[in-house]
């Protein structure tokens, strides 16, 4: 499509490409339509200011959908989350201290934790804490702070202070999106900050990846894939992006 376009036509074309391909590469589009890369970048910047896309290095991505409240996410990909939870629990070593992130997959883990293994569970989620206490004999430690009504997880300054005084063997991290290019992302800024702080207090960070998470992208970055230790995926998920995600994580085969 080597032809000149007016700015308005270029913008429509950029949005069409975004809807079709899920991303826009500025240099590729500039070559296609016969304008400078600076012109395409300017178009993308203006579209981003209008709230129609999200600017990233070298191009643009769609605006991430708002993250659903935890009450709605409970019923999403339930079987896949259960399979991931069982696989994650099987990796827990006796007498270890683990941090369970807030989320529906970690809640599934909390409900099947083993008893009699000297386990200590740290969490910023009251829901996860209650499930761990009800279904196992693990020692349960809560991270205090302000409770988000959206995600039902504690955060803010008090939580950051408390996190600096804990240490654990493994952090089982849940993310809204797990993408080969964008890494781990979530829909709330405070949650992203809390997850990074928890990861910094653990020897290893293990990502929980049920089927709906692979290839998804949310607004706020948590960590790059090469910053985590391992990923636990659904053995029944045949998403081709899973192999790309795994290859981005050190130590994955």
Secondary structure as UniProt FT lines:
FT   HELIX           7..21
FT   STRAND          23..25
FT   HELIX           26..33
FT   HELIX           37..49
FT   TURN            50..51
FT   STRAND          54..56
FT   TURN            57..58
FT   STRAND          59..61
FT   HELIX           70..73
FT   TURN            74..75
FT   HELIX           78..89
FT   TURN            90..91
FT   TURN            94..95
FT   STRAND          97..100
FT   HELIX           104..110
FT   TURN            111..112
FT   STRAND          120..123
FT   HELIX           126..135
FT   STRAND          139..142
FT   STRAND          146..147
FT   TURN            149..151
FT   STRAND          154..155
FT   HELIX           156..163
FT   TURN            164..165
FT   STRAND          168..174
FT   STRAND          177..179
FT   TURN            180..182
FT   STRAND          183..186
FT   HELIX           189..200
FT   STRAND          202..209
FT   TURN            211..213
FT   STRAND          220..223
FT   HELIX           225..227
FT   STRAND          230..233
FT   TURN            235..236
FT   HELIX           241..247
FT   TURN            250..251
//
